[in-house]
Amino acid sequence: MVYRVYLDNCCFNRPFDDQSHLKIELETRAKLRIQELILTKKLELVTSYILEYENDDNPYEEKRYAIANFMKFAVINVDEDKEVLSAANEVKGAGIKTKDALHVACAIVAGCNYFVTTDNRLLGHKNNRIKVISPIDFILEVEGA
């Protein structure tokens, strides 16, 4: 089975964070493995208008370019519509901030199996329509220990 995944902005930016912290280094390695699986078509990447918006707002040109370049491998790019906004309102009702809710909603509308994030607040979000998971836990779940 080929899983469909959505990586949020903090997940995309993880390789650019300070790698001297073990957790960040492990999340980076897992995120890069996810990218390998996307490039070899073992996973399908989904992106969205809100992900593009956040990336375009990144003040670091190198990061912005690298992320935008990888997002070109997406099989689906979700645009804002009534279904996305409705799903986002549902997610916001669980205490998630607007931009984060839009990310989760886009992933749900696109039929993603997984929403991959390094954001601890989002990792606590439980949703019966999508599994919210860290890059490390995703790799452990999909590829086994």
C-alpha positions as CSV (number, residue, x, y, z in Angstrom):
1,M,0.0,0.0,0.0
2,V,1.2,3.5,-0.8
3,Y,0.4,5.9,2.0
4,R,-0.5,9.5,1.3
5,V,1.3,11.9,3.6
6,Y,1.2,15.6,4.5
7,L,4.3,17.2,6.1
8,D,3.6,20.5,7.8
9,N,5.9,23.5,7.7
10,C,7.8,22.7,10.9
11,C,8.5,19.2,9.6
12,F,9.8,20.6,6.3
13,N,12.1,23.0,8.2
14,R,13.5,20.4,10.6
15,P,16.7,19.8,8.7
16,F,17.5,23.5,9.0
17,D,17.2,23.5,12.8
18,D,20.1,23.2,15.3
19,Q,21.2,19.5,14.9
20,S,23.1,19.5,18.2
21,H,20.0,18.3,20.0
22,L,19.4,14.5,19.7
23,K,15.7,14.8,19.2
24,I,16.1,17.3,16.4
25,E,18.8,15.2,14.7
26,L,16.6,12.1,14.9
27,E,13.5,13.9,13.6
28,T,15.7,15.3,10.7
29,R,16.9,11.8,9.8
30,A,13.4,10.5,9.8
31,K,12.1,13.4,7.7
32,L,14.9,12.9,5.2
33,R,13.9,9.2,5.0
34,I,10.3,10.2,4.4
35,Q,11.6,12.3,1.5
36,E,13.5,9.3,0.1
37,L,10.3,7.3,0.2
38,I,8.4,10.1,-1.6
39,L,11.1,10.3,-4.3
40,T,11.0,6.5,-4.8
41,K,7.1,6.7,-5.0
42,K,6.7,4.5,-1.9
43,L,4.8,7.5,-0.4
44,E,2.6,10.1,-2.0
45,L,3.2,13.7,-0.9
46,V,0.4,16.2,-0.5
47,T,0.9,20.0,-0.2
48,S,-1.4,22.9,0.0
49,Y,-1.9,26.6,-0.4
50,I,-1.3,27.2,3.3
51,L,2.0,25.3,3.1
52,E,3.0,27.4,0.1
53,Y,1.9,30.6,1.9
54,E,4.0,29.8,5.0
55,N,7.0,28.8,3.0
56,D,6.8,31.9,0.9
57,D,6.9,33.9,4.1
58,N,10.2,32.2,5.2
59,P,12.8,35.0,5.4
60,Y,15.7,32.5,4.5
61,E,16.0,32.2,0.8
62,E,17.9,28.9,0.9
63,K,15.3,27.2,3.1
64,R,12.4,28.7,1.1
65,Y,13.9,27.5,-2.2
66,A,14.8,24.0,-1.0
67,I,11.3,23.4,0.5
68,A,9.5,24.8,-2.6
69,N,11.7,22.7,-4.8
70,F,10.8,19.5,-2.9
71,M,7.1,20.4,-2.8
72,K,7.1,19.9,-6.6
73,F,7.0,16.2,-6.0
74,A,3.5,16.4,-4.5
75,V,0.8,14.3,-6.2
76,I,-1.9,16.8,-4.9
77,N,-1.8,20.5,-4.0
78,V,-4.9,21.4,-2.1
79,D,-6.5,24.8,-2.6
80,E,-8.8,26.6,-0.2
81,D,-12.5,25.7,-0.6
82,K,-15.6,25.2,1.4
83,E,-14.7,21.6,2.3
84,V,-11.2,22.7,3.6
85,L,-12.7,25.6,5.6
86,S,-15.3,23.3,7.1
87,A,-12.7,20.7,8.1
88,A,-10.5,23.5,9.5
89,N,-13.3,24.8,11.7
90,E,-13.8,21.3,13.1
91,V,-10.1,21.0,13.9
92,K,-10.0,24.5,15.4
93,G,-12.9,23.3,17.7
94,A,-10.4,20.9,19.2
95,G,-8.2,23.9,20.3
96,I,-5.8,24.0,17.3
97,K,-4.6,27.4,15.9
98,T,-6.0,28.6,12.6
99,K,-3.0,28.0,10.3
100,D,-2.3,24.6,11.9
101,A,-6.0,23.7,11.5
102,L,-5.8,24.6,7.8
103,H,-2.9,22.3,7.3
104,V,-4.7,19.4,9.0
105,A,-7.8,20.2,7.0
106,C,-6.0,20.1,3.7
107,A,-4.5,16.8,4.6
108,I,-7.9,15.4,5.5
109,V,-9.6,16.7,2.3
110,A,-6.8,15.2,0.2
111,G,-7.3,11.8,1.8
112,C,-4.0,11.6,3.5
113,N,-3.3,8.7,5.8
114,Y,-0.8,10.6,7.9
115,F,-0.1,14.2,9.0
116,V,3.6,14.4,9.9
117,T,4.7,17.2,12.2
118,T,7.4,18.0,14.8
119,D,5.0,20.4,16.6
120,N,4.4,19.0,20.1
121,R,1.1,20.9,20.4
122,L,-0.2,19.3,17.1
123,L,1.2,15.9,18.0
124,G,-1.3,15.9,20.9
125,H,-4.2,16.4,18.5
126,K,-6.4,13.3,18.0
127,N,-8.5,13.1,14.9
128,N,-10.5,10.1,13.6
129,R,-10.0,11.2,10.0
130,I,-6.2,11.3,10.0
131,K,-3.3,10.1,12.1
132,V,-1.1,13.0,13.4
133,I,2.4,11.6,14.0
134,S,6.0,12.6,14.4
135,P,8.5,11.8,11.6
136,I,10.3,9.3,13.9
137,D,7.1,7.5,14.9
138,F,6.0,7.5,11.2
139,I,9.1,5.7,10.1
140,L,8.9,3.2,12.9
141,E,5.2,2.5,12.0
142,V,5.7,2.3,8.3
143,E,9.0,0.6,8.1
144,G,9.1,-1.2,11.4
145,A,11.7,-1.1,14.1
